[in-house]
Amino acid sequence: MTRSSLRLAIAFTLSLSSAAALAQNLRVFSGGTNQRPDLMRKLFDQYQAAHPGVKIEIETGGATSELQRQYLSTTLNAKDSAIDIYMIDIVNPAQYFSAGWLEPLDSYVGGAAALKPYLPVYSSANVVNGKVAAMPAFADSMFMYYRKDLLEKYGVKEPKTWDELAAGAKKIQSGEKAANPNLQGLSIQGAPIEGAVCTFLLPYWSQGKAFNDANGKLTLDKTAAVKGMDMWLKMVDDGVMKKNIAEVTTPVTVNEFKAGQAVFAINWGFAWDRFKDDADTQVKGKVGVIPLPAMAGGKSATCVGGWQWAVSAFSKNKAAAAQLVKFLSSPAASKFLAVEGSLLPTYASIYSDAEVIKQAPWFKDAASVVVSGEARPISTQYGQVSDIIRTTTSAILARTKSAKDGVDEIDSRVSRLMR
């Protein structure tokens, strides 16, 4: 299928959309730069062409999910009707829907059954109390990026466990010491940002442990959580990770790996194009993607992200907005975003689509990682849950709190929010 035929497929999908959207002005919040509002604008333009009575305005803002969450919480709490559709993080549907901020989409999309074609994690995240709160836009996940050239040079196998990763990283660092004395073994996010929630959960999940049950109640195994945080601290002490890891943000990890200053790096899907396409990248053609390692006896697990389309409960154009959301969450739109921008699909079948693989060959490796990913805690109080976990995780990595004291604090404070 050529790109022109892909556009024909989109046109066909548009033709199936309800004609109920008459002359309407719709305003859509499309996130920040990493959510590719430029590509969303192209989809909006195609929708407008097929629906001449609809005019779509786009609003952007917030460089991080935290800043976007602050903005959205303020706007929605004020019952502002100026924005009809919001792009929201995967952790937000439960919180926003329970607050009465989102329009139930059941009558527009056909109920919860409409989410069955999507990857399971997005189906569950977008159904709240049996109601469809939002529809998937595109997927995201944390990946283990690694230097294929360096592992091959030193005969290091792709690590299956965290211990294997640490041993392999130290071997490579030792061998590269003369040429690159500042080479890190692994870069993760230790600053008190959203990524630090995943930093806490990754080694915990990789022991086969669950943070909460199906009803959202906290099920934290404190011994396993302490073990996970102690593992990170040992990597710092062994020189695999740098001593100021508690200051590292998502962009810092991207820039360090891109500059050839890390053997392994954990980061979100958008980083791939940065490593491949940025003018100053030093690692083009040298990067691979593998599932995240596990603790010995555990299982590989990663932190799933991703973005959803939701209709504001305060919109004055709910029917027209819902019709646009149906299109934006369609297979054709998902494939368009994958081909044009390497944005991860929310449909499993698209990962093996020939045209998608041609444009983004790394999706072949990404599919198994995304499909087996774990969602961050689904809670109506997620903002507070996130704040507790990320700030405490950063404090542990900064050694202002012990792993035991930090985990005790997370258990005590989060358990009151996730009963």
MOSUL-V319355 format. One record per backbone hydrogen bond with DSSP energy under -1.0 kcal/mol. NH is the residue of the N-H (numbers start at 1). CO is the residue of the C=O. E is the energy in kcal/mol with one decimal. If there is no record, write none. Layout:
NH|CO|E, NH|CO|E
This chain:
6|2|-2.0, 7|3|-2.0, 8|4|-1.5, 9|5|-2.1, 10|6|-2.1, 11|7|-2.4, 12|8|-2.4, 13|9|-2.3, 14|10|-2.7, 15|11|-2.0, 17|14|-1.1, 22|20|-1.6, 24|53|-2.4, 26|55|-3.1, 28|57|-2.7, 29|85|-2.9, 30|59|-2.9, 35|32|-1.5, 36|33|-2.0, 40|36|-1.8, 41|37|-2.2, 42|38|-1.1, 43|39|-1.8, 44|40|-2.7, 45|41|-2.5, 46|42|-1.9, 47|43|-2.2, 48|44|-2.7, 49|45|-2.1, 50|46|-1.5, 51|47|-1.4, 54|51|-2.6, 55|24|-2.8, 57|26|-3.4, 59|28|-3.1, 61|31|-1.7, 68|64|-2.2, 69|65|-2.4, 70|66|-2.1, 71|67|-2.1, 72|68|-3.0, 73|69|-2.5, 74|70|-1.8, 75|71|-2.6, 76|72|-3.0, 77|73|-2.0, 78|74|-1.3, 79|76|-1.8, 80|75|-1.8, 84|27|-2.2, 85|27|-1.7, 86|310|-3.1, 87|29|-1.5, 88|308|-2.5, 90|306|-1.6, 92|89|-1.9, 96|92|-2.9, 97|93|-2.8, 98|94|-1.9, 99|95|-1.1, 100|97|-1.6, 101|96|-2.4, 103|311|-3.0, 105|132|-2.7, 108|105|-1.2, 109|105|-2.3, 110|106|-2.2, 111|106|-1.2, 114|111|-2.0, 115|112|-2.0, 116|113|-1.5, 118|115|-1.3, 119|346|-2.7, 122|119|-1.4, 123|119|-1.5, 124|120|-2.4, 125|121|-1.5, 126|122|-1.3, 128|131|-2.8, 131|128|-2.0, 133|126|-2.9, 134|126|-1.1, 135|309|-2.4, 137|307|-3.1, 138|307|-1.2, 139|344|-3.1, 142|303|-1.8, 143|267|-3.2, 144|290|-1.1, 145|265|-3.0, 146|288|-2.1, 147|263|-1.8, 148|146|-1.1, 148|286|-2.3, 151|147|-2.1, 152|148|-2.2, 153|149|-2.2, 154|150|-1.8, 156|151|-2.6, 162|294|-1.6, 165|161|-2.0, 166|162|-2.5, 167|163|-2.4, 168|164|-2.6, 169|165|-2.8, 170|166|-2.3, 171|167|-1.8, 172|168|-2.1, 173|169|-2.9, 174|170|-2.3, 175|171|-2.0, 176|172|-2.1, 180|176|-3.5, 183|180|-1.9, 184|261|-2.2, 185|240|-2.0, 186|240|-1.9, 187|264|-1.4, 191|248|-2.5, 193|191|-2.9, 196|193|-1.7, 197|194|-1.6, 199|195|-1.8, 200|196|-1.8, 201|197|-1.8, 202|198|-3.0, 205|201|-3.6, 206|202|-2.0, 207|204|-1.6, 208|205|-2.6, 209|204|-1.1, 213|217|-2.3, 216|213|-2.0, 218|418|-2.1, 219|211|-3.1, 225|221|-2.3, 226|222|-2.5, 227|223|-2.0, 228|224|-2.1, 229|225|-2.1, 230|226|-2.7, 231|227|-1.6, 232|228|-1.5, 233|229|-2.1, 234|230|-2.3, 235|231|-1.9, 236|232|-1.7, 237|233|-2.5, 238|234|-2.3, 239|236|-1.4, 240|235|-2.1, 241|235|-1.5, 245|242|-1.2, 247|244|-2.2, 248|245|-1.4, 253|249|-2.0, 254|250|-2.0, 255|251|-2.7, 256|252|-2.7, 257|253|-2.4, 258|254|-2.6, 259|255|-1.6, 260|257|-1.7, 261|256|-2.8, 263|184|-2.1, 264|185|-1.6, 265|145|-2.2, 266|187|-2.2, 267|143|-1.8, 271|268|-1.4, 272|269|-1.5, 275|271|-2.4, 276|272|-1.8, 277|273|-3.4, 278|274|-1.2, 281|278|-1.6, 282|258|-3.0, 286|283|-2.5, 288|146|-2.5, 290|144|-2.0, 294|160|-2.1, 295|206|-1.1, 298|295|-2.9, 304|374|-3.0, 305|140|-2.1, 307|138|-2.6, 308|88|-2.9, 309|135|-3.7, 310|86|-2.6, 312|84|-2.7, 313|101|-2.8, 315|312|-1.3, 321|317|-2.7, 322|318|-2.7, 323|319|-1.8, 324|320|-1.7, 325|321|-2.2, 326|322|-2.1, 327|323|-1.5, 328|324|-2.6, 329|325|-1.6, 330|327|-1.9, 334|330|-2.4, 335|331|-2.6, 336|332|-2.2, 337|333|-2.2, 338|334|-1.7, 339|335|-2.8, 340|336|-2.8, 341|337|-1.7, 342|338|-1.4, 343|337|-1.8, 351|348|-1.2, 352|349|-1.0, 353|350|-1.1, 357|353|-2.7, 358|354|-1.9, 359|355|-1.8, 360|356|-2.8, 363|360|-2.2, 364|361|-1.6, 366|362|-1.9, 367|363|-2.1, 370|366|-2.4, 371|367|-2.6, 372|368|-1.2, 373|370|-1.7, 374|302|-3.0, 382|379|-1.3, 385|381|-2.2, 386|382|-3.4, 387|383|-2.0, 388|384|-2.2, 389|385|-2.2, 390|386|-2.8, 391|387|-1.9, 392|388|-1.8, 393|389|-2.5, 394|390|-2.1, 395|391|-1.8, 396|392|-2.2, 397|393|-2.3, 398|394|-1.8, 399|396|-1.1, 400|395|-2.3, 401|395|-1.1, 406|402|-2.7, 407|403|-2.5, 408|404|-2.5, 409|405|-2.0, 410|406|-2.4, 411|407|-2.8, 412|408|-2.4, 413|409|-2.7, 414|410|-2.6, 415|411|-1.5, 417|414|-1.2, 418|414|-2.1
